[in-house]
Amino acid sequence: MNPPVPALRLEALRQRLDSRFAEVQAVFEDHVTHAVQCLPASDIDAWLDFCAGLGRLGRGPEPLLAGMDVLPALMQHQGSALLPTVADTVAVLQKSPNGRAIAPYLQSLPGVARRWPGLAALQVYGQWVQRLVQATSVSIHGRHATEPSPSLIDFLEHAPRLLSQVPLAGLGRWMEVGIRLHGRHPQRQRAYFSLQSEDSRAVLQRERRGLLLMDVQTRLTLGLRALWALEAQLVPMPVALQEGAAEGPLAAAPLQPYMAQEGDLLGLRLPEVLEDQAGVPALLAYRLMLAHLAQHRRASSPLVADNWSPLQRLAVECFEDARMDALVIRQAPGLQDAMRRLHPWPSLDGIDAQGQSSLRVRLTRLSRALLWGDLEADAEQAGFITRFQAALVQGSSSTREMAELALAWAARTRQQSDQRAAVCFADTHVPWRDDNRHLWTFIEDGDEEDQPQRTRPQAAPQEGGLPPRHYPEWDPSSQQMRPDWACVFDGLQPAGDATQIDRLLAEHGATSRHLQRLLDALKPQDRQRLRQQAQGTELDVDAALRALINARASGQAVDERVYTSHHPQGRDMAVLLLLDLSASVNDAVPGTEGQTVLSLTRVAVALLAQAIQTLGDQLAIAGFHSNTRHEVRYWHIKGFGEHWERDALPKARLAGVQAAYSTRMGAALRHAGHLLSGRKADKRLLLILTDGQPADVDSDHPMALIDDAAQAVRALRDECGIYTHCVSVDAKADGYVQRIFGARYSVIDRVAQLPQRLPEIFMALTR
């Protein structure tokens, strides 16, 4: 306990503060006693003078109480030089309508200083606060701010927690994006700075320290498939957004990976970001997590948990996790060194003296002993280690055998202190292990059982389809990409009646014959003869005679590669035709008898597919529409490997095409470009057919999706080498189409001409 301050000295300091707030007088002696112990006399006078100024601001006792509480500890490390830095920000807040934020600002300083010690960091933090005040305070008359910033207090409350996850400069960049995106929209601004909006989380994630899961997701997925023969989607869990993640007793309980259960979104959940620790790179830590989960899926079986005590369940999980890690080491011994570095080795000293249960610590020590025999004083458990190792000598053992071992261990080693509510968790987290929710099934649900974590609801993928893929989207106001903004779902277009397409082609026979004459002039004339083919157009007489002679001489079967075929040379092109299937294509076409834009689109696509098949180019056909950024549907109509004439399914899918919803073109272009970029060809062309400008129900800015589509076109050209060309049937399209595609577009003023004009445009592009 600190010695009391002499009465005369205390009274002199009370007079120096000169505050009559009852709340201040009640705690004055305690604060002064603490300050005397950590500050020199000159700094105490400076501290009290500064606090006296806070009390005269006319903002009540809260700023004064905050200054008395937080400033002595900060001044102990920074000295009185801290006070002018704090005073500058307080003055800006006081002169604006944001005086109510002075106390939250002062209260946020200790958390900021703990994460980024040093006076320079506090100066930068104060500059960020002042910047937010100037940019977001509301000015009704256009010159002076008349209303406080709607987001300042939210920012101050979250800043210490955010700085535990991002660098100071990253926090500033995150703040600037929020100002540009939502500076004039109070509700959205508050959602952004209180971390409630998805764009706030997405931008913050990009500023995180460490390795982002999305940056290595492809490498991890391929490794999971190659090493562990497991196909699974990797889903990031938000780490920085946990309540209490930066402060308090829960700070030592980071998120654990887990396998999704029934009713949850499919996939393996991993932390969205990891940092290197104990000399183990973050990428290797991710691989350890996936190896452990893969072994669980391969070798674990669920147990009915209703009749197991918590101690027994923890023991079973310990033995079963150790078995999984032993199997991982057996199959991938190179991971053992990383495991030993990351696996904790806690001490039992002093736990009982603190009145805590040592159960978690004993289980963590047991886990390490089961894997590597590190025992020291735990010699009485040697029998369980021997039995564990013997169970794995002949094979992989089983969950049931581990459960029997765990029950015996729990019965033999249980202690009276295991029933205490206070449990020691220090240094007991094994970072690559999951939470074992898949290991237990419950016959009866109880309030005490943990419920599986859930992510934001989103549109379900088509049954049997692929998991969603996320793409960024351009934000014109901030002039940068919103990461992972649009969600694209792949689906196989349901089939209709293929004979409808044949009837449409017969009805447009004159157009087909006209196109055929153009194709004859466009066909490659150079042809390469391929000999010794199992199938072909001609019999190679010389090869047939040689095969017959060799067969009779050797007594073996006749070689069937006795045909020749011809392969055209001169064109090596991959084409993806992307159709706008928004609701507007259901509109009737003036001057026709019951024709709609969609029906004419079917005819034009069928004629184009017939023409491209004749030329021998690679062709895929797809359509898209959107219902907000959370649901962009991408429908596969014809794949590159399907033949238009021989396979009936592409025609059936084209006949079954339906139109609905809106046109989020940028996301569809990025997804189509991703699929097209994998084709081997000298030239790759993305041809899009649309009837209107990009738009969606959740986009308020009329130019936002137009600019996003333009960014997608540029990225496909510059990064993937994919050329795009737009064919629009909107007579007023020149303005926005040119903004998106530059000079690479064609406008068909008369929609009725679409069946003839679309193939002609393609042939002109590829001549």
PyMOL commands that set and color helices and strands:
alter all, ss='L'
color gray80, all
select helices_A, chain A and resi 7-17+22-38+41-55+62-95+99-115+119-136+152-163+168-182+186-193+198-206+213-215+217-228+249-252+282-299+310-331+333-342+352-354+359-372+379-391+399-413+416-419+437-439+498-507+509-522+541-554+583-586+597-615+649-655+665-676+704-720+734-741+751-765
alter helices_A, ss='H'
color red, helices_A
select strands_A, chain A and resi 211-212+234-237+258-259+268-271+273-274+303-304+440-441+469-475+480-492+527-533+538-539+563-568+573-580+618-626+632-638+683-690+723-728+745-747
alter strands_A, ss='S'
color yellow, strands_A
deselect
rebuild
show_as cartoon
